[in-house]
C-alpha cells in the first residue's frame, strides 16, 4: 500500500467500509487506489464523477475523491 495509508482519517476509513463492506481493509483500499490511479485520465475522471452524482453518493466522499485526485 502507498504512503497515503498512514494519513487516512477515521472518516475516510468509514467511507472505505461503506463502499466495500465485504472486502478486507487491504482489498478495499486496493480498490480505491486502482480507481484513483485509473482516474488520472481526465475523461475517465469525468465519467467517475458523473456516476458518483447519478448514484447520489455522499458529498463528503466526492469531495475527498476530488482532493485525492488533485494531489496525484
Buried (B, 14 or more C-beta within 10 A) or exposed (E): EEEBEEEBEEEBBEBBEEBBEEBEEEEBBBBBBEBBEEBEEEEEBEEBBEEBEEEEBEEEBBEBBBEBBEEE
